[in-house]
């Protein structure tokens, strides 16, 4: 009793079907009347490729290496990292949203000068923390603690003995 045009009931067999190609690449497509998606294997790159391009292993697809590394925007999944994202400048690379109101809580991107930027937002989308490798960096969300998890001033620094202290190096001279 098939449920669809093609229904395969393999019983207790785990591998239900196998598709083979006689060269180094193989792919399967799923298509409707406007688009197609592809899942394929590129043996020369050692990646499984998933996306809208029928050229397997291209950077416009998501590529997963045999070691489990994922590449987005690159065909070199892996290269020693678990997740490798390549993005053009001024494009968000990673956005984390809070699911009750879809507001952004974290954003990582490359700015127009090819510098890395990470921004964290408070509820309501106001920037509270920004780390910029070559621009303005700020903490605007409350007190900051170094050596303590309970700062009671805009900046609280504690050394190992529990005393507040800070060292400022100004052109080679130290002041506490």
PEJO-V129986 format. One line per field, one symbol per residue. psi: psi as a letter, one per 30 degrees, with the letter a starting at -180 (. if undefined). A space follows every 10 residues. Layout:
BEGIN
psi: ???
END
This chain:
BEGIN
psi: ikflejkkjg bgkejelkkk lgafkklkkk kafelklkkl kjeefhkkkk afkgjkglff lkkklfggkk kkglgikchg lekjkkkllg kkekkkkkfe ggkkekkklk afghkkkkkk klkggkkekk kkfgakkljh galkkjgkgi kglejkkkaf ffkklkkkjj hfkkk.
END
